[in-house]
Amino acid sequence: MKKVTLLALGVVTAVSMAAGKPCEAAFVIGGENGWQLSTDGIVDVFSYYHSTQPLPQNPAGFTRAASLLDNASTSEHNQRFGIGVGLLPSVVAFNVKAPTVNGVDSAVRVGIYPSIQNQTDSRFNTGPNIDFREIFYTAKGAYGELLAGRALNLYQGKNILTDMTLLTSGVVGSRGNTVNLGHIGSGYLYTGFGPQIRYTTPDMAGVKVALEVAEPYKITSNTGKTNSPRVEAEVSYAGKIGAATTQAWVSGLYQTAPRVTGSSNDESIGGAYGVSVGFSGLNLLASGYGGRGLGMLSTQDGDILGNSTSDENGKTRLHWGYLLQATYQLTPSVMIGANYGQTRQEKNDKEGATFIAMKNQEAAVATVTYNLNKFTQFVAEYIYAQNTWMDGAKQHSNQFALGTMFYW
């Protein structure tokens, strides 16, 4: 399972971001003059069923923040069966490595992330759902590593990479999604893949420091020009402390942008952290984040869920969340795990008079995985998810998933 996990993390983070080592490709083709071509990937297919409560009724004159759960009705339960990918889409990736010159290893990675499900219940909705998430160049030497291109962002990157639902299903969202949610919006925010230039220091006794200058995003619905870069940073440690395999990290984000109306700027600032400790088959994880102007789905979500980054008066909200997790390797082939996470935002002093914002999105997941061999995995999972709005109204969902994954 360890090899499979490293492969999957390598696929997502490309080359060295998650596990601190190159992705284990299924095969390598060596050409002339030291050039190499390799490939790696995942095919994942999950069947899932959920029963989700109706949305709460709105008081007269009020509207309510959108729900990530799959029921937009205020009067009927929604029961749905579906087949699609899990949190992670399928992946087909290609790596080209140049000859080592003057101690520098240069490589290019292109990662294609297709989903398999239709976005509606129409037989004729057969869009390909292909997402080119990765296309970047790296140059690695004694000085560290330079990355330029489209890759997973640093801020909260390891929060999602250490979640066990990365390789399973997690929360099932609306049918229009091309993937399931894992604990996105219920334990951490989606960091996303984006254009960036990044420098990472050499490994210093297990410690690495990374700095990223990236394309800026819209912070709130009132953000005007995005005329200054987004800056992200991470300090991480991976190694052994005694007999325990340990991973720890802190990461941060900062961006400012002028508003369309008003003289002040929108500001997005956040910190994230995590610690993972493994020994004798048991792995324990605690991770979390906090900040202002972050959102409830993706970092800097631009109020996509309705005042999820700022209130009706334009003031950015305080956001925070956490994920707690335990997994245990029962046998070389069977692993069990459970986790619980929340994503929250605080009520501002001056809330609008006609909008009810989301207060808390939470989810608990229990999973059993069975590895048939080194490249085939089966998963059974139960998920409970619940939303709570600022007025105390709730919506919950019971969900089940069965799936399989093939790695190369």
DAVENTA-V824655 format. One record per backbone hydrogen bond with DSSP energy under -1.0 kcal/mol. CO is the residue of the C=O (numbers start at 1). NH is the residue of the N-H. Records with the same first field share a line. If there is no record, write none. Layout:
BEGIN
CO->NH  NH
END
This chain:
BEGIN
1->5
2->6
3->7
4->8
5->9
6->10
7->11
8->12
9->13
10->14
14->16
23->25
27->39
29->37
32->35
35->31
36->97
37->29
38->95
39->26
40->93
41->408
42->91
43->406
45->404
46->84
47->402
48->82
49->400
50->80
51->398
52->78
59->62
63->356
69->71
73->55
78->52
80->50
82->48
84->46
86->180
91->42
92->112
93->40
94->110
95->38
96->108
97->36
101->104
104->101
105->140
106->98
107->138
108->96
109->136
110->94
111->134
112->92
113->131
114->90
122->125
124->126
129->115
131->113  133
134->111
135->150
136->109
137->148
138->107
139->146
140->105
141->144
144->141
145->200
146->139
147->198
148->137
149->196
150->135
151->194
154->157
156->160
157->161
158->162
163->166
164->167
165->168
168->87
169->182
171->181
174->177
181->184
182->171
183->186  188
188->185
190->299
192->153
194->151
195->215
196->149
197->213
198->147
199->211
200->145
204->207
206->238
207->204
208->236
209->201
210->234
211->199
212->232
213->197
214->230
219->302
220->223
222->260
230->214
231->254
232->212
233->252
234->210
235->250
236->208
237->248
239->246
241->244
244->241
245->278
246->239
247->276
248->237
249->274
250->235
251->272
252->233
253->270
254->231
255->268
257->266
258->224
264->259
266->257
268->255
269->292
270->253
271->290
272->251
273->288
274->249
275->286
276->247
277->284
278->245
279->282
281->329
282->279
283->327
284->277
285->325
286->275
287->323
288->273
289->321
290->271
291->319
292->269
294->300
297->190
303->306
305->66
309->317
311->314
315->311
317->293
318->346
319->291
320->344
321->289
322->342
323->287
324->340
325->285
326->338
327->283
328->330  336
333->371
334->330  331
335->369
336->328
337->367
338->326
339->365
340->324
341->363
342->322
343->361
344->320
354->63
356->65
357->390
359->345
360->388
361->343
362->386
363->341
364->384
365->339
366->382
367->337
368->380
369->335
370->378
375->407
376->372  373
377->405
378->370
379->403
380->368
381->401
382->366
383->399
384->364
385->397
386->362
387->395
388->359  360
389->392
393->389
395->387
396->53
397->385
398->51
399->383
400->49
401->381
402->47
403->379
404->45
405->377
406->43
END
